[in-house]
Amino acid sequence: MKVPDLTKVESSRFQSMGHSSHGLFVRFNGGALYQYHDVPEVVFDRGVKAESKGKWFQTEIKGHYKHSLVDE
């Protein structure tokens, strides 16, 4: 699986995010890259536009989608 291009975001928690047919990809400030499976593109778009990426992540992603650490 190819990791999509990640877009740098302004966040105290995340470095960058991206989306593909495989779901949402989030690189945390510590450097770890996680895949959140089956996240619809519309949910990703809300995250990109969200004033607070952390709040969006807490309410729309965490606990709602299976995730895995991406082994780069």
C-alpha positions in Angstrom: 0.0 0.0 0.0 1.3 3.4 -1.0 0.9 6.2 1.6 -0.7 9.2 0.0 0.9 12.6 -0.2 0.5 14.2 3.2 -0.4 17.9 3.6 1.2 19.9 6.4 -1.4 21.2 8.9 -1.2 23.7 11.7 -1.9 21.7 14.8 -0.3 21.3 18.2 -0.9 17.5 17.8 -0.3 16.6 14.1 2.3 17.4 11.5 0.4 16.3 8.4 -2.6 14.5 7.1 -3.6 12.8 3.9 -6.4 10.6 2.4 -6.7 7.8 -0.1 -9.0 5.0 -0.9 -7.4 3.2 2.1 -8.5 5.9 4.6 -7.1 8.7 6.6 -3.3 9.0 7.3 -2.1 11.2 10.2 1.5 11.9 11.1 1.7 12.9 14.7 4.2 15.5 16.0 6.3 12.6 17.5 6.8 11.3 13.9 4.5 8.2 14.1 2.2 7.7 11.1 -1.2 6.1 11.6 -3.8 4.9 9.2 -7.4 5.2 10.1 -9.3 2.7 8.0 -12.3 3.4 5.9 -12.6 7.1 6.8 -14.7 8.8 4.1 -13.2 11.6 2.2 -16.0 14.0 3.4 -14.8 13.4 7.0 -11.2 14.1 5.9 -12.3 17.3 4.2 -14.0 18.5 7.5 -10.7 17.8 9.3 -8.7 19.8 6.8 -11.1 22.8 7.2 -11.5 22.4 11.0 -10.2 25.3 13.0 -9.1 22.8 15.7 -7.7 19.6 14.2 -7.4 18.1 17.6 -11.1 18.7 18.4 -12.1 17.3 15.0 -9.9 14.2 15.6 -11.4 13.6 19.1 -15.0 13.9 18.0 -14.9 12.4 14.5 -12.0 9.9 14.3 -10.8 8.6 17.7 -12.8 5.6 18.7 -14.9 5.6 15.5 -12.4 3.9 13.1 -10.0 1.1 13.3 -6.4 2.2 13.1 -2.9 0.9 12.7 0.7 2.2 12.9 2.2 2.4 9.4 5.5 0.7 9.2 7.6 2.9 7.0 
